[in-house]
Amino acid sequence: MQNDKLKSYLNLHLIVFIWGFTAILGALISITADALVWYRMFFASVFLSLFIVFKKKSFRIPVKSLLKLIFVGLLIALHWIFFFKAIHVSNVSITLSVFSLGAFFASILEPLFYGRKVLWYEVFFGLIIIAGLGLIMKVEVNYLDGMLYALAAIILGVLFTLMNGKLIADHDPSVISFYEFLAGVFFISIYFLIQNKFSLDFFVLTVNNWILILILASVCTAYAFTASVKVMQKLTPYTVMLTTNLEPVYGIVLAYFILGGKEKMSFEFYIGAIIIVITVILNGVIKHYYKKDV
């Protein structure tokens, strides 16, 4: 049992590292945030459908569960749209730093979803993370719009993570992800049809964009998202959200070396990022001490 949890925890860190790279791809792909999310969810649903057929799994799912997955799919689509919008109006480092608030929101909302008491150290670590983020916001006020978009993204992210934490108990992760991505494509397509955004130009992309989108949809979405849902069979949503706080660290380091220039931040910014890392480590130590699920 403990080995399964350790394996899930290590796998989660790999997933978070991939998510950090997702932000880099979002900065490199030169199309609008909503179009990027449409392509991402469309191709991810295609890849997952092929995987489900190859594994001979069933697409069948109760209508009640399907309605829940459709709603979660809408949340995921909005989450990613705000996420990439934040990157486009600010940068990778700012966007990912705001994602550290996810642990605090999870510490408050998870007890409501799962009917357990609020743990003092979860709230405490969440407040420390807010302090680290406050330091970042104090010195990087020029990126306020990006921070607000990122804040909306992480709130939506916490909500769909908590909902998936319940859905995973009864359904296969790949099937859950397939229907959620398909629902996201559906909702964004309706919006595009209303706004007359579908045109020949919409489907004409550079070779570079096509390659990056396919990497984003396959490795960073179809695999990473499904795997993240699966690890929730062994880990609590709060632990998933707190570990996800390493995404800013991975993403900021990658952005610094890959994108350079725009991603070079102030000294205070990196102090705030270090606070986040230490908080994640302390959470693991405390959970082990209290023999909680990790």
N, C-alpha and C positions, 0 to 999 in steps of 0.2 A: 504493500500500500504506500509506504513512504517512498519507495523507489519510483512508483508511478507518479507521485506528486513532484518529486525532484525532476523527473523526465519532463513532465508538463511545464514546470517552472523554467527549465533550460530552453525548452521549445518556445515558451512565451518570449524569452529574451531574444531569440532569433527572429521571431515575428516582429517584435518591437524595433529591432534593427532594420528590418525590411521596411517597416512603416516610416522610419527615419529617412530612408532612401526615397520613399514615395514623395516626400516634400521636395526633394531635389528634382525629381521628374516633373512635378507640378510647375516648378520654376522654369524648367527647360522647354516644356511643351508650350508652343506659342498660339494657343487658341483660348477662347473665353472659358471661364470656370464652369458654367452650366453645360457647354458643349463638351468639355473635357470629362465631366462626370457622366454625361450620356454615353460617350464612347467607352468609358471605363466600365460602367455597369452593363452595357450591351455585350461587349466582348467577354467580360467575366461570366455572364450568364451563359454564353455560348460554350465557353471552356468547361464550366461546371456541368452543363447538360451532357457534354461528351464524356466527362468523367463518370457521371451517374450511370449512363448507358453502359460504359465500359465495365464498371463494377457491378452491373446488373442489379442496381438498387431500384427501389420503387419510387415513382414520383407522387404516389398517392399520399394525400394528407387530408385530415378532416376539415370541413368547411370552416368551422370555428377557428381552428389553428391557422388556416389560410388567410382569413381576414386579419388576424393578428400580424402575420408575416407581411401582408400588404401594407399595413400601417407602419411597421418597423422599416420596411423598404422606403417609404416616404421620408421617415426620419433620417435614414442613412443617406439618401440622395441630398437632402437639405444640408446635412452635416458636411458632406464632401464639397458641396457648392460653396458654402461659407468658408470652408477650409482653404480651397484653392483661391477663392476671392481674396482672402486675407493675405496669402502669399503674394498675389499679384499687386496688391496695393501697399504692401510693406515689404517683407522678405521672409525667408525660411526661418531664420533665427527668432524673430519676433513672434511669428505665428506659433511655432512649436513651444516657445517659453510659456505662452498663455495656456497651453494644453495641460500644464502642471496643475491647474485648478481642478482638473478632473477628479483627483483623489478627494478633495474637500467636498465637492458636490456628491460624490459616491458615498462618502462617510455619512452624509445626512440622508440621502435618498434610499440607500440600500436597506437600512432597517425598516423603512416604510414598505418597501417591496417584499421583504422576506420575513417581516414580523419578528425581528430580533432586536435586542437592546443596542443602543448606540455605545460603541466602545470608546473610552476616553482617549486612548492613544491615536485612534484613527482621526478624530476631530483635531487633536493636538498637532499631529503631523500635517494635517490639511491646513491648519493655521500657519504653520511654519512655511509651507509652500506658498501661501498667500503673501507672507512677508518677503520671501525671495522674489516673487513676481512683482510686489510693490516696489522693490528696489530697482527692478528692471524698468518698470513703467515710469518711475521718477526721472530716469536719465534718458529715456527713449520716447519722449512725448510726441515727437514728430510722426510716430507710427501709430497714433491713437486709433485711426480708422481700421487698420489691420488688426489691432488688439480687440476691437469690438466685434469684428467678423469672426475672429478666432474664438472669442468668448461664446458667441452664439453656437459655433461649431462644437465646442466641447460640451456644452449643456445638452445638445442633441445627442452627442456621442455617449454621454453617461446614460441617458434615457434608453437608447437602443441596446446598450450593453446590459443593462439591468433586465430589459425585456427578454433578450436572448438568453440570459442566465436561467430564465424559467422555461423557455421553449426547448432548450437543449435537453431537458430531462425526458422529453417524449419523442424527439425527432432527430433524424440524422443531420449532422452539421452541414454537409454538402447540399442536402435538399433544402434546409432552412435558408442557406445563403443563396441558392439558385432562385427561389421564389422572392426573396427580398430584393435581389438585384433586378429581377424581371419587373417587379412592382416599381422600382425606382425608374427604370427605363420608361415604363408606361406613363408615370406621372410627368416626367420631364418631356416626353413626346407630346402629351396633351398641351403642355405649356408652350412648346415650340410651335405646334399647329395653330394655337390661338394667336401667337405673336408672329406668325408667318416666318419663322426662323429656318424652317426646312427649305433648302434650295440646293442647286447644284454646287454652289460655292461651299456649302456646309460640308459636303462630302469630298471636297478637293483639298487634300492635305499634303504637306511636303513629306518626302520619304523619311526624313528625320523624325517628324511628328508621328508618322505611322509606326515606326520602330519603337519609339518611346511609349506610345499608347499601348501597344501590344505587350510590352514588358510590364507596364503598369497594370494592365488588366489581368495578365496571367500570374506572374510571380507575386506582385504586390497586392493583388486583390483576390483572385480566385483561390490561390493557395493560402496567402497570409490570413485573409478574413475567415475562411473556413477553418483553418487551423486554430485561430483565436477562439472561435466558437467552441471547438472541440475541447480545448484546454479548460474551458469553464466547467467541464464535467468533473474536474479534479480541483480547480481553484475557485476561490470566491470572487464575485464581481469586483469587490473592493481591491483585492490583491491584483487583479488584472488591471484595474484602472491605475493603481499606484505604480505598478511596474511599467505601465505605459508612459509614466512620467520620465522614463529614460529615453523616450522617443526624442524629446528636445535635445538631449545630450548627443545621441547618435547623429541626429539630423544636423545640429549646429556644427559638429566637428566635420561631417561630410561636406556641408555647405561651405565651410571655411576653406577647405582644400579644393573642392570642385568648382565652386562659383566665385570664391574670392571677393574682392572689391566690396560690393554692396553688403556682404555678409560679415564684414569685420566690424565688430561691435565694441562698445566701451568696456573699460575694466570692470565697472560696476555690474554690467550685464553678466559677465562671466562669474562674478561672485554670486549673483543670484542663481545661476545655473548650478554652481557647486553646492549651494544650499539644497537644491532639489535632489541632487544625487545622494547627498548624505542622508536626507530624509528617507529616500527609498531604501537605503541600506539599513537604517535604524528600524524601519518597519519590519524588515525581514528578521532582524535580531529579536525584536519584541514579540513577534508572532511565534517564533521558535521557543522563546522563553515561556510564553503562556500556553504553548502547545496548541495554538490555533491552526486551522487549515490554511496552508499557504500555496 
